[in-house]
Structures are given as C-alpha cells and as structure tokens.
Amino acid sequence: MTKSEESYKACVSRLMQVDSLRMACLKAVRALELPQGYIGAGFLRNAIWDHLHNKPSPTPLNDIDVIYFSKATPKQEDKTLQARLSNAVPDVNWQVKNQAHMHTKHSHEPYSSCEHAISYWVERETCVAVRLTDNDQIDVLAPFGLNANFAETISLSPLFKRPDVMHKRVEEKGWLTLWPKLQLIVNSP
C-alpha cells in the first residue's frame, strides 16, 4: 500500500467516525455478523466528496448499500436482513445484496468475493466499501484504490464497459451539481 493510500484510508476512518449516522449504520451491519459484510458505493464515495467540497453537513443518502458474500445463503435472506437493519436504524433506505448471487443479474461469471463483485460497479469512485471491525477500526475495501475518489473525478470502472450508463447516472444523480469540483473523465471501453 502506498503512503497516499494509507493517508486516504486514515482520512476515510476519520470521516466515518465523526458522522453519527454512518457510525450507527456501520454498527448495525457489524451486529449482523455477515460474511464480508460492508456498506458500499455512495455511503463512502459521497462522504469523501462532501469532505473535499467542505460541505458543512453530509449530503443525504438515497440508500445504504449493504453487501456481503455467502454462497450458502439463499437470495430471499436479503429481505430478512434488510428488515433487521430497518429495525436497528429505521430512518434510512437499506438495500442488502448478497454478492454471491449478483453475477446472474449482470451476466458475469460468478464472483469470488465482495471485492471482486464491486470491481464491476459502474464508476471507479463507486467501487468502494467500508465496514466496522470488531475492534472498532474502519476497514476499507477499494479494489482500485482511493486515489480517484480523492482526485475529485468520476471515471468508468476498468471492468464496466458501458460509458453511456455512467453518463446517464452522473446526469440523473446530479453529481456535478452537488459536487461542482468533480471532473468527469471520459473513458473509452
């Protein structure tokens, strides 16, 4: 791990620890003891972008994307876990997905882990996740590192080959309005 990657992870840890909602969510997910249980995507990405834009309060989250990896757990268990999380932290929109099953939705070969699965998400900056360890440390999962997140860019994941999908997401989600310092990097497939 490079020195900058270490400093990015230290910054992420601070960002999570000072945000009471994010910490409540991380504690709720940890309590489920999910195999490879993380909260991914905008949960971390947005916190970094808010920090870089000096926002006085966090940008509201549309949902909280919980991921885990268990070949032995049936798909319908995701709804049960979602309900348990809703009971623990009711004021957020929980989305729980076992990544061991998600390859079928996207016509990929089976994933081998959460890290493998999230590397296929649309934007490089979205291919990130965090969890709270048993000793209250923040563990970061970032298959492509955190440099792009801290570089204030939006770029296509190396494993996602549809720039049109990325451009549509950027427009629909209003990212360039919410975080005007972001630069859209046009990738070719």
C-alpha positions as a printed Julia matrix, in Angstrom:
189×3 Matrix{Float64}:
   0.0     0.0     0.0
   1.39    3.4    -0.96
   1.8     6.21    1.54
  -1.0     8.17   -0.14
  -3.32    5.14    0.03
  -2.57    4.84    3.75
  -3.37    8.54    4.26
  -6.59    8.17    2.25
  -7.67    5.27    4.45
  -6.85    7.29    7.57
  -8.98   10.15    6.23
 -11.85    7.73    5.49
 -11.63    6.42    9.04
 -11.92    9.98   10.43
 -14.82   10.8     8.1
 -16.76    7.76    9.25
 -16.02    8.27   12.94
 -17.29   11.87   13.03
 -20.56   11.04   11.24
 -23.08    9.71   13.76
 -25.48    8.32   11.13
 -22.74    6.49    9.27
 -21.38    5.05   12.52
 -24.86    3.88   13.54
 -25.21    2.17   10.14
 -21.77    0.56   10.4
 -22.56   -0.74   13.89
 -25.89   -2.15   12.72
 -24.23   -4.02    9.85
 -21.47   -5.31   12.12
 -24.08   -6.65   14.54
 -25.42   -8.91   11.76
 -22.02  -10.66   11.55
 -22.33  -11.04    7.79
 -19.54  -12.79    5.9
 -17.61   -9.99    4.18
 -20.29   -7.54    5.35
 -19.65   -4.0     4.09
 -21.52   -0.82    3.23
 -20.59    0.27   -0.26
 -20.94    2.83   -3.02
 -22.32    6.27   -2.13
 -22.03    5.67    1.61
 -18.26    6.16    1.33
 -17.94    7.91   -2.04
 -20.28   10.75   -1.03
 -18.58   11.23    2.33
 -15.26   11.75    0.55
 -16.76   14.14   -2.0
 -18.53   16.1     0.79
 -15.23   16.38    2.63
 -13.38   17.6    -0.47
 -16.11   20.17   -1.1
 -16.05   21.37    2.53
 -19.76   20.71    2.96
 -20.9    21.67    6.47
 -23.27   18.69    6.65
 -23.44   15.36    4.82
 -25.32   15.11    1.55
 -28.43   12.98    2.23
 -28.09    9.37    1.12
 -30.71    7.85   -1.2
 -29.99    4.42    0.21
 -27.49    2.4     2.19
 -26.0    -0.39    0.05
 -25.07   -3.34    2.26
 -23.09   -6.09    0.6
 -21.93   -9.47    1.83
 -20.72  -12.71    0.31
 -22.17  -16.12    1.16
 -22.79  -18.87   -1.38
 -24.74  -20.8     1.28
 -27.25  -18.03    1.98
 -30.39  -18.02   -0.19
 -31.35  -14.84   -2.1
 -34.51  -14.32   -0.06
 -32.4   -13.82    3.08
 -31.5   -10.34    1.81
 -35.05   -9.1     2.62
 -34.86  -10.52    6.14
 -31.53   -8.8     6.73
 -32.91   -5.57    5.31
 -35.8    -5.72    7.79
 -33.41   -6.31   10.69
 -31.35   -3.3     9.65
 -34.51   -1.19    9.3
 -35.37   -2.06   12.88
 -31.89   -1.08   14.06
 -31.63    2.2    12.09
 -35.11    2.99   10.76
 -34.54    6.37    9.13
 -32.58    5.1     6.13
 -33.4     3.13    2.99
 -31.48   -0.13    3.4
 -30.58   -2.19    0.32
 -28.99   -5.58    1.09
 -27.44   -7.72   -1.64
 -25.53  -10.97   -1.31
 -22.79  -10.55   -3.92
 -22.52  -14.34   -4.32
 -25.76  -14.13   -6.34
 -25.38  -10.79   -8.15
 -23.39  -12.12  -11.11
 -26.59  -13.64  -12.52
 -28.27  -10.23  -12.66
 -25.37   -8.8   -14.63
 -24.48  -11.84  -16.78
 -20.96  -12.17  -15.36
 -19.02  -15.19  -14.28
 -19.6   -15.92  -10.56
 -17.86  -13.51   -8.23
 -15.33  -14.86   -5.76
 -15.71  -12.17   -3.07
 -17.22   -8.77   -2.33
 -14.06   -7.13   -3.61
 -14.38   -8.99   -6.91
 -18.08   -8.08   -7.18
 -17.72   -4.36   -6.52
 -14.93   -4.09   -9.07
 -17.72   -4.46  -11.68
 -19.71   -1.48  -10.39
 -20.12    1.41  -12.82
 -17.72    4.12  -11.65
 -14.24    3.57  -10.25
 -15.13    6.0    -7.44
 -18.21    3.93   -6.57
 -16.2     0.68   -6.29
 -15.58    1.27   -2.58
 -16.97   -0.08    0.67
 -16.33    0.14    4.41
 -17.06   -1.9     7.49
 -16.53   -1.56   11.22
 -14.29   -4.28   12.61
 -14.74   -5.99   15.96
 -12.12   -3.66   17.47
 -13.9    -0.53   16.12
 -11.49    0.08   13.25
 -12.69    1.17    9.84
 -11.81   -1.39    7.17
 -11.83   -0.07    3.6
 -12.46   -2.23    0.55
 -11.32   -0.49   -2.65
 -10.24   -2.8    -5.49
  -8.87    0.15   -7.49
  -7.67    2.17   -4.51
  -8.98    5.51   -3.3
  -6.89    7.84   -5.45
  -9.71    8.57   -7.92
 -12.09    9.44   -5.07
  -9.63   11.95   -3.63
  -8.73   13.26   -7.12
 -12.33   14.54   -7.44
 -13.04   12.6   -10.6
 -15.85   10.46  -11.92
 -14.5     7.72  -14.17
 -15.59    4.38  -15.55
 -14.57    1.27  -13.64
 -11.99   -0.69  -15.65
 -14.32   -3.73  -15.63
 -17.51   -1.89  -16.6
 -17.63   -1.34  -20.35
 -20.63    0.97  -20.78
 -19.71    4.69  -20.61
 -23.29    5.56  -21.61
 -24.53    4.07  -18.32
 -22.02    6.14  -16.34
 -23.01    9.35  -18.15
 -26.69    8.65  -17.52
 -26.04    8.03  -13.81
 -24.0    11.23  -13.49
 -26.81   13.23  -15.06
 -29.71   11.56  -13.2
 -27.99   11.78   -9.82
 -26.87   15.39  -10.34
 -23.36   14.7    -9.09
 -21.76   17.61  -10.97
 -24.3    19.97   -9.38
 -23.97   18.52   -5.87
 -20.16   18.44   -6.07
 -19.16   21.05   -8.7
 -15.41   20.49   -8.36
 -15.77   16.95   -9.73
 -14.39   16.28  -13.19
 -15.99   13.74  -15.47
 -13.31   11.6   -17.09
 -14.47   10.29  -20.44
 -13.28    6.71  -20.8
 -13.45    4.59  -23.86
 -14.44    0.93  -23.43
